[in-house]
Amino acid sequence: MNDLTSRQRKLIYAGCILALLIPIIYLGAPTSEDVIPGTQSTVSGGVLAQMRVKYDLGESRLGQIDPSSAAMSLVLLGLRGPAASVLHLKALDYQERKDWSKLKTTVDSIIKLQPHYIEIWKFQGWNLAFNVSREWDQVSDRFFWVKEGIKFLQLGTTRNETSTALFHNTGDFMGRKFGNSDEKKFFRKFFKNDPDTKTFDGTADPEINPNGDDNYLVAHDWFVRTNEKDLLYRIQKMTHVIARQGPARSLYDYAKARQTEGVFGGENREAWERAYKEWTDNYGNDIFLGLEDIKYKLNSTQEEIIAMAEANGVTPEQQRRVWEQNVKMVNYRFWQNLANCERNDLTVAAHKAIYNGKIAFSLGQTFNDGDKPSQAEQYFTDGINLMADLFERHPEVADHDAYIEEGLLAVMYMIKIRQNNGEAEYKEHRLIPLMLKESGRIPDAQREWVMEQRTGFDVPVSEEE
C-alpha cells in the first residue's frame, strides 16, 4: 500500500466505500409503500426494514410518526428522557399557574419527544379531561378541555396503533366523562351540538363525533376497535375477560342514559335489546383463557362446558370451576338479567311513572286539590308501588345502584310533596325496607335530589310506544 500513489489510494478507498454501500443499501434501505390502482399495495425496501414491517418492530408500523420528533432526537443527542422529564415539570407548573396556552404547547412538545411512551399519553389525556377541565367555571369551557383530553388520546392512538390501552381510554372517556360527570346533562347535549357555534354551527365537533351520534354509541365504536386491536396484538397486560366488556357496557349506559332523559318507548326498548344481544351473543360467546390456559366462554351451557373440557384436555370439573370463577368475577348473570329485566313492561312502567313525577314536581304540580292528591303525588305513588313490585319479581336487580338510587329519590320527592301540603310525614309506603337497608345512601340521594332541582328535566318532544 505504501508503494501506491496518493491518487491510487484514494481510488481504492472510494471503491471500498462503494462496495460497502451495496450491502448497506440492500439490508437497510427504508421502506416505501407502492400503490398501483386496482391492485394490493406492496411494501418495498431493505431486508431489515421489511423484517421490521413484517414483525411490527419498526416505528413506521406503530402509527403516524411526526417527522419533527426524529429531528428533535438528533438535536438532543438522544437525551429524550431527561428532556421529557423537564417538560413534564414545566407542564405541571403552567397548570398550577393556569397558563393554559403554554400548558398545551408544552404537552405537544412532550409527545414529540416521546411519541411511543404510552404512559405520557394516558396521563396527559386524563389530566386535560379531568383536572384541567375542573379549573373552569363555564360548562362550555369545561367541555372544551374534556374534548382536548380526548383529542389528545385520539392522537395517541394514531401514533401507537398497537396500544389497546389508549383505544380503551378514549372510549372510556367518551362514555364516562361526558355521561357520568355532574355536567352530564349539558355535556351529552354539547356532544351532539357543540357550544362553539362559530366553529361548528350548532353541529358536533367532527374530531370526536364525526357522525353526530350519542356519546355512548361513539364510545361503543372505540371499544370495538379496542377489542380488535387486542385480538390482533395481544400485548397489553390487562385481564381480557374484563377489558373486553367495553362494547356491551357502553350500550347498557346508552340505554340507561336515554331512560333518565325520558325515553321509554320502542326506541329505548330496542336499545336494551341491543345491549342484551351484545352482552349475551358477542361478549358471552368470546373465547377466553382462564387459569392454566383453559379456554372457556361465559355464555356456556352444561353440554358446552363438557365439550370444551374435552377440547382442553381437562376434566369437566376443572372446566366448570374455571368457568364459574370468571362468570362470578365479571358478574355475567347479573348484567344479563338486568338487560332482560329492562325490556319488560313492568320496569318500563316504573321508570316512566317516576320520571313523570319529576316532571310534574318541576312544573309545580305538587299541591292537592281537596282530597284529590296532586299530579306529582299520583305519579310517585304509582312509581313507588311499581318499583316495589319490580324488586319482588326480579330480586336479582334489587342490589343494583341505579335501581336503589331511583327508589330512594322517589321517596325523597314524596317527602317533599307531603311537606309542601302540610301533611304527616311520609312513613307508610312499600319501599320502607329499601330505605332501612340503604340508609347509608340517603345523603347521596339527597345530593342527587338537589342536583336535579338545579338542572331540571326535559319533557321529551315525542315518544315511541
VMD Tcl script that draws the C-alpha trace (Angstrom):
set ca {
  {0.00 0.00 0.00}
  {2.94 2.32 0.76}
  {4.11 1.89 -2.83}
  {0.84 3.29 -4.18}
  {0.47 6.89 -5.06}
  {-1.93 9.15 -3.23}
  {-4.32 9.11 -6.20}
  {-4.30 5.30 -6.31}
  {-5.03 5.04 -2.57}
  {-7.95 7.42 -2.92}
  {-9.38 5.34 -5.76}
  {-9.06 2.16 -3.69}
  {-10.76 3.82 -0.69}
  {-13.59 5.05 -2.91}
  {-14.02 1.56 -4.36}
  {-14.18 0.03 -0.87}
  {-16.76 2.59 0.18}
  {-18.88 1.80 -2.87}
  {-18.52 -1.93 -2.22}
  {-19.67 -1.48 1.39}
  {-22.62 0.66 0.34}
  {-24.14 -2.20 -1.65}
  {-24.91 -4.48 1.35}
  {-25.83 -1.47 3.50}
  {-28.41 -0.35 0.95}
  {-29.60 -3.91 0.42}
  {-30.08 -4.50 4.12}
  {-31.01 -1.11 5.49}
  {-32.88 0.83 2.82}
  {-36.05 2.43 4.29}
  {-39.47 1.07 3.38}
  {-41.85 2.58 0.89}
  {-45.41 1.60 0.01}
  {-46.10 1.05 -3.68}
  {-49.74 1.62 -4.56}
  {-50.90 0.53 -8.02}
  {-54.57 1.27 -8.80}
  {-56.64 -1.92 -8.89}
  {-54.00 -4.00 -7.09}
  {-52.97 -4.61 -3.50}
  {-50.31 -2.21 -2.22}
  {-46.86 -3.67 -1.61}
  {-44.09 -2.62 0.76}
  {-40.57 -2.42 -0.66}
  {-37.22 -1.54 0.91}
  {-34.22 -3.12 2.54}
  {-34.24 -6.59 4.08}
  {-34.03 -5.32 7.66}
  {-36.68 -2.68 7.05}
  {-39.06 -5.23 5.55}
  {-38.46 -7.54 8.52}
  {-39.35 -4.69 10.87}
  {-42.59 -4.24 8.91}
  {-43.34 -7.98 8.97}
  {-42.83 -8.34 12.73}
  {-44.14 -4.88 13.75}
  {-40.77 -3.80 15.15}
  {-40.28 -0.53 13.31}
  {-41.72 2.82 14.31}
  {-43.21 3.25 10.86}
  {-45.61 0.43 11.75}
  {-46.61 1.88 15.11}
  {-48.67 4.75 13.71}
  {-48.24 8.14 12.09}
  {-44.81 9.36 13.13}
  {-44.31 13.10 13.49}
  {-41.17 13.91 11.46}
  {-40.18 16.63 13.90}
  {-39.75 14.06 16.68}
  {-36.84 12.38 14.88}
  {-35.19 15.73 14.20}
  {-35.60 16.71 17.82}
  {-33.97 13.45 18.90}
  {-30.89 14.35 16.89}
  {-30.78 17.83 18.34}
  {-30.93 16.45 21.86}
  {-28.31 13.80 21.07}
  {-30.59 11.04 22.29}
  {-31.45 12.67 25.64}
  {-35.19 12.45 25.08}
  {-35.97 11.01 28.53}
  {-34.38 13.80 30.60}
  {-35.78 16.44 28.24}
  {-39.29 15.00 28.55}
  {-38.97 14.97 32.35}
  {-38.08 18.66 32.37}
  {-41.05 19.42 30.14}
  {-43.32 17.42 32.46}
  {-42.29 19.64 35.35}
  {-42.90 22.74 33.24}
  {-46.33 21.46 32.23}
  {-47.31 20.95 35.87}
  {-46.02 24.43 36.70}
  {-48.04 26.01 33.89}
  {-51.09 24.11 35.13}
  {-50.61 25.47 38.65}
  {-50.29 28.98 37.24}
  {-53.32 28.41 34.97}
  {-51.28 29.30 31.89}
  {-53.32 27.10 29.57}
  {-51.74 28.09 26.25}
  {-48.23 27.25 27.47}
  {-49.52 24.05 29.05}
  {-50.90 22.86 25.74}
  {-47.72 23.82 23.87}
  {-45.56 22.01 26.42}
  {-47.69 18.87 26.25}
  {-47.36 18.91 22.46}
  {-43.57 19.10 22.86}
  {-43.54 16.14 25.22}
  {-45.28 13.86 22.77}
  {-42.89 14.93 20.02}
  {-40.02 13.82 22.23}
  {-41.56 10.51 23.28}
  {-44.37 9.61 20.87}
  {-44.40 5.92 21.86}
  {-44.23 6.24 25.64}
  {-47.80 5.18 26.41}
  {-47.90 6.47 29.99}
  {-47.42 10.05 28.77}
  {-50.48 9.80 26.56}
  {-52.54 8.17 29.29}
  {-51.58 10.66 31.99}
  {-51.87 13.86 29.98}
  {-55.14 12.78 28.34}
  {-56.59 12.13 31.78}
  {-55.06 15.34 33.16}
  {-56.64 17.55 30.49}
  {-60.05 15.88 30.61}
  {-60.41 15.52 34.38}
  {-58.09 18.02 36.09}
  {-57.73 20.99 33.78}
  {-61.43 20.98 32.86}
  {-62.35 21.41 36.54}
  {-60.46 24.70 36.72}
  {-63.09 26.44 34.60}
  {-66.44 27.82 35.74}
  {-68.38 27.82 32.48}
  {-69.69 24.42 31.45}
  {-68.80 25.16 27.83}
  {-65.17 25.81 28.84}
  {-65.08 22.56 30.80}
  {-66.47 20.77 27.77}
  {-63.69 22.26 25.62}
  {-60.95 20.87 27.86}
  {-62.60 17.47 28.13}
  {-62.54 17.43 24.33}
  {-58.86 18.40 24.38}
  {-58.08 15.42 26.61}
  {-59.96 13.06 24.33}
  {-58.40 14.53 21.20}
  {-55.02 14.05 22.82}
  {-55.79 10.37 23.38}
  {-57.08 10.04 19.83}
  {-53.82 11.44 18.52}
  {-52.03 8.90 20.69}
  {-53.90 6.06 19.03}
  {-52.76 7.20 15.57}
  {-49.14 7.17 16.70}
  {-49.39 3.98 18.75}
  {-51.72 1.69 16.87}
  {-50.66 -1.39 18.84}
  {-51.60 0.15 22.22}
  {-55.02 -1.16 23.16}
  {-54.86 0.86 26.39}
  {-55.10 4.17 24.50}
  {-58.05 2.96 22.44}
  {-59.75 1.75 25.62}
  {-59.15 5.04 27.45}
  {-60.56 7.02 24.54}
  {-63.78 5.00 24.65}
  {-63.88 5.19 28.44}
  {-63.57 8.99 28.43}
  {-66.20 9.30 25.69}
  {-68.65 7.46 27.86}
  {-67.68 8.15 31.45}
  {-66.68 11.81 31.34}
  {-69.47 13.00 29.07}
  {-72.09 10.70 30.56}
  {-71.35 10.39 34.29}
  {-69.98 13.75 35.43}
  {-72.01 16.38 37.28}
  {-72.31 18.28 33.99}
  {-73.58 15.24 32.08}
  {-76.90 16.86 31.16}
  {-75.03 19.61 29.31}
  {-72.10 17.52 28.11}
  {-74.35 15.00 26.39}
  {-76.12 17.80 24.53}
  {-72.86 19.54 23.68}
  {-71.51 16.29 22.28}
  {-74.12 16.48 19.52}
  {-74.45 20.28 19.36}
  {-71.15 21.91 20.24}
  {-71.47 25.21 22.15}
  {-68.80 26.73 19.88}
  {-71.36 27.73 17.27}
  {-68.93 29.96 15.37}
  {-66.73 26.98 14.56}
  {-69.24 24.15 14.31}
  {-72.51 25.98 13.53}
  {-74.51 24.04 16.09}
  {-73.29 20.62 14.95}
  {-70.93 18.19 16.65}
  {-67.17 18.62 16.72}
  {-66.13 16.29 13.86}
  {-62.83 15.41 15.50}
  {-64.57 13.50 18.29}
  {-68.04 12.91 16.83}
  {-67.94 12.89 13.02}
  {-71.45 11.44 12.62}
  {-73.24 13.41 15.34}
  {-74.01 10.28 17.41}
  {-74.69 9.82 21.11}
  {-71.51 9.83 23.19}
  {-72.13 6.27 24.40}
  {-72.51 5.00 20.85}
  {-69.23 6.64 19.89}
  {-67.68 5.05 22.97}
  {-69.06 1.70 21.79}
  {-67.24 2.06 18.46}
  {-63.97 2.85 20.26}
  {-64.37 -0.21 22.48}
  {-64.98 -2.36 19.40}
  {-61.72 -1.06 17.94}
  {-60.04 -1.78 21.28}
  {-61.11 -5.41 21.14}
  {-59.99 -5.69 17.53}
  {-56.54 -4.38 18.48}
  {-56.47 -6.72 21.45}
  {-57.10 -9.72 19.23}
  {-54.51 -8.54 16.73}
  {-51.63 -7.67 19.06}
  {-52.29 -9.21 22.48}
  {-49.55 -7.10 24.08}
  {-51.37 -5.34 26.91}
  {-51.15 -6.64 30.47}
  {-54.91 -6.47 31.05}
  {-57.39 -9.12 32.11}
  {-59.06 -9.66 28.75}
  {-62.32 -11.00 30.11}
  {-62.80 -7.70 31.97}
  {-61.33 -5.37 29.37}
  {-63.44 -6.77 26.57}
  {-66.73 -5.81 28.26}
  {-66.47 -2.30 26.80}
  {-68.83 -2.53 23.79}
  {-71.63 -4.18 25.76}
  {-71.31 -1.94 28.82}
  {-71.39 1.19 26.68}
  {-74.71 0.03 25.22}
  {-76.04 -0.52 28.75}
  {-75.01 3.04 29.62}
  {-76.63 4.36 26.45}
  {-79.98 2.71 27.18}
  {-79.88 3.87 30.81}
  {-78.96 7.45 29.83}
  {-81.82 7.69 27.33}
  {-84.12 6.36 30.02}
  {-83.10 9.04 32.50}
  {-83.84 11.59 29.79}
  {-87.43 10.44 29.49}
  {-87.28 8.00 26.58}
  {-89.25 4.87 27.49}
  {-90.94 3.72 24.28}
  {-89.89 1.48 21.42}
  {-86.67 3.37 20.80}
  {-85.26 2.60 24.23}
  {-86.56 -0.95 24.27}
  {-84.53 -1.51 21.13}
  {-81.52 -0.02 22.94}
  {-81.90 -2.53 25.78}
  {-82.41 -5.31 23.27}
  {-79.20 -4.35 21.53}
  {-77.34 -4.25 24.86}
  {-78.69 -7.70 25.78}
  {-77.57 -9.19 22.47}
  {-74.14 -7.56 22.66}
  {-73.61 -8.95 26.17}
  {-75.02 -12.42 25.51}
  {-74.27 -13.16 21.87}
  {-70.96 -11.32 21.37}
  {-69.23 -10.93 24.73}
  {-70.77 -14.11 26.13}
  {-69.55 -16.20 23.19}
  {-65.99 -14.85 23.09}
  {-63.33 -17.44 23.88}
  {-61.07 -16.51 26.83}
  {-58.13 -18.15 28.55}
  {-58.54 -18.96 32.23}
  {-56.15 -20.44 34.76}
  {-53.72 -22.98 33.35}
  {-54.64 -21.75 29.85}
  {-58.04 -23.44 29.96}
  {-60.27 -21.97 27.27}
  {-63.83 -21.07 28.21}
  {-66.75 -18.88 27.21}
  {-69.08 -17.13 29.61}
  {-72.37 -17.98 27.89}
  {-71.95 -21.77 28.12}
  {-74.49 -24.50 28.67}
  {-73.56 -27.60 30.66}
  {-73.20 -29.53 27.41}
  {-70.81 -26.87 26.05}
  {-68.78 -26.99 29.27}
  {-68.30 -30.73 28.85}
  {-67.37 -30.30 25.17}
  {-64.83 -27.56 25.96}
  {-63.35 -29.68 28.76}
  {-62.71 -32.43 26.23}
  {-61.19 -29.94 23.77}
  {-58.97 -28.51 26.53}
  {-57.93 -31.97 27.73}
  {-59.20 -31.38 31.29}
  {-61.94 -32.85 33.43}
  {-65.45 -31.36 33.34}
  {-64.97 -30.35 37.00}
  {-61.84 -28.34 36.15}
  {-63.60 -26.73 33.19}
  {-66.66 -25.88 35.29}
  {-64.52 -24.39 38.06}
  {-62.70 -22.06 35.67}
  {-65.99 -21.10 34.03}
  {-67.74 -20.38 37.35}
  {-64.85 -18.30 38.66}
  {-64.93 -15.99 35.66}
  {-68.73 -15.80 35.45}
  {-68.73 -14.58 39.05}
  {-65.76 -12.26 38.53}
  {-67.45 -10.27 35.75}
  {-70.95 -10.65 37.30}
  {-72.07 -12.05 33.98}
  {-75.51 -13.33 35.02}
  {-76.40 -10.09 36.77}
  {-75.81 -7.91 33.71}
  {-77.62 -10.40 31.54}
  {-80.61 -10.37 33.89}
  {-80.51 -6.58 34.09}
  {-80.91 -6.09 30.34}
  {-83.57 -8.76 30.27}
  {-85.43 -7.06 33.13}
  {-85.27 -3.64 31.46}
  {-87.08 -4.98 28.42}
  {-90.28 -5.94 30.27}
  {-93.37 -3.76 30.68}
  {-93.24 -3.55 34.49}
  {-89.77 -2.00 34.52}
  {-90.66 0.49 31.79}
  {-93.85 1.50 33.64}
  {-91.95 2.04 36.92}
  {-89.28 4.23 35.30}
  {-91.87 6.19 33.36}
  {-94.08 6.90 36.38}
  {-91.15 8.17 38.46}
  {-89.84 10.33 35.62}
  {-93.30 11.84 35.00}
  {-93.49 12.56 38.72}
  {-90.23 14.52 38.50}
  {-91.59 16.47 35.55}
  {-94.78 17.29 37.46}
  {-92.74 18.32 40.53}
  {-90.56 20.65 38.43}
  {-93.72 22.23 36.97}
  {-95.11 22.92 40.45}
  {-97.90 20.33 40.25}
  {-97.43 19.35 43.89}
  {-100.48 20.77 45.72}
  {-103.55 18.72 46.50}
  {-107.00 19.67 45.21}
  {-109.06 18.96 48.29}
  {-108.97 15.24 48.88}
  {-107.52 14.62 45.45}
  {-103.73 14.16 45.52}
  {-101.55 16.30 43.31}
  {-100.43 15.15 39.89}
  {-96.86 14.69 41.13}
  {-98.01 12.60 44.11}
  {-100.11 10.34 41.89}
  {-97.15 9.65 39.62}
  {-94.76 8.97 42.51}
  {-97.25 6.75 44.30}
  {-97.60 4.65 41.15}
  {-93.84 4.64 40.60}
  {-93.03 3.55 44.17}
  {-95.56 0.73 44.04}
  {-94.32 -0.41 40.63}
  {-90.72 -0.29 41.87}
  {-91.68 -2.44 44.86}
  {-93.35 -4.92 42.50}
  {-90.20 -4.94 40.40}
  {-87.97 -5.77 43.38}
  {-90.31 -8.62 44.34}
  {-90.45 -10.14 40.88}
  {-86.82 -9.51 39.97}
  {-84.75 -9.74 43.18}
  {-81.61 -10.10 41.04}
  {-81.65 -6.33 40.32}
  {-82.63 -5.18 43.83}
  {-78.97 -4.52 44.70}
  {-78.18 -2.52 41.59}
  {-77.08 1.05 42.32}
  {-79.30 2.61 39.67}
  {-82.46 0.95 40.99}
  {-81.62 1.76 44.60}
  {-80.95 5.41 43.73}
  {-84.16 5.67 41.73}
  {-86.22 4.21 44.58}
  {-84.63 6.44 47.21}
  {-85.14 9.53 45.05}
  {-88.81 8.70 44.51}
  {-89.31 8.57 48.28}
  {-87.39 11.86 48.66}
  {-89.78 13.55 46.25}
  {-92.79 12.18 48.07}
  {-91.45 13.53 51.37}
  {-91.06 16.99 49.80}
  {-94.57 16.83 48.32}
  {-96.06 15.92 51.70}
  {-94.17 18.76 53.34}
  {-95.46 21.23 50.73}
  {-99.02 20.16 51.54}
  {-98.52 20.29 55.32}
  {-99.29 16.59 55.63}
  {-97.95 14.00 58.02}
  {-94.51 12.56 57.46}
  {-94.34 10.04 54.63}
  {-93.81 6.77 56.51}
  {-96.25 4.25 55.10}
  {-95.02 3.03 51.73}
  {-93.75 -0.16 50.14}
  {-90.13 0.95 49.84}
  {-89.57 1.21 53.61}
  {-87.39 -1.96 53.54}
  {-85.23 -0.29 50.90}
  {-84.88 2.88 53.00}
  {-83.83 0.87 56.04}
  {-81.42 -1.35 54.14}
  {-79.81 1.50 52.21}
  {-79.90 4.19 54.91}
  {-76.22 4.90 54.32}
  {-77.01 6.05 50.78}
  {-79.66 8.57 51.79}
  {-77.15 11.51 51.90}
  {-76.11 10.65 48.33}
  {-79.76 10.55 47.27}
  {-80.32 13.96 48.90}
  {-77.35 15.34 46.98}
  {-78.75 13.93 43.74}
  {-82.14 15.48 44.57}
  {-80.50 18.91 44.92}
  {-78.62 18.38 41.64}
  {-81.84 17.51 39.82}
  {-83.51 20.68 41.10}
  {-80.64 22.73 39.71}
  {-80.53 21.13 36.28}
  {-84.25 20.43 35.81}
  {-85.79 17.92 33.42}
  {-86.52 17.82 29.75}
  {-90.01 16.88 28.61}
  {-89.50 14.54 25.62}
  {-90.84 16.05 22.41}
  {-92.12 12.67 21.23}
  {-92.02 9.12 22.44}
  {-92.30 5.89 20.51}
  {-94.51 3.25 22.05}
}
mol new
graphics top color blue
foreach p $ca { graphics top sphere $p radius 0.5 }
foreach p [lrange $ca 0 end-1] q [lrange $ca 1 end] { graphics top cylinder $p $q radius 0.2 }
display resetview
